[in-house]
Amino acid sequence: MEYRIIKSPSQGTLDILFRRKGSASTIPIGNYGAVGLVQGRLIDMVFAADIAEKAAGVVVEDIKGHCPQNLIMIAIFGDTASVEAAMKDIQYKLKESKTGEIL
């Protein structure tokens, strides 16, 4: 899995992400302080989206793309501290689930 955080994303970056969103937004598009990007297998991305939304006040959207390896990307929108907290929680809980520490 790959992770990236974009702090203070440019309007052009936000435009690219919003054009590639997989669904219509249920939450108004706002000015986000950061965007977290997570790419991996579908099962992990659904798990990661759930973790992120429970961990912090963020909005998670699926991002459409063309990947021959069938990887999926989600974008986590919010203020910088919330996105960072969500990303750390995702990394921690995904690692725990793969090592068998969580039942």
Secondary structure, DSSP 4 states (H G I P E B T S, - for coil): -EEEEEES--HHHHHHHHHTBSS--SS-----SEEEEEEE-HHHHHHHHHHHHHHSS-EEEEE----TT--EEEEEEE-HHHHHHHHHHHHHHHHHHHHT---
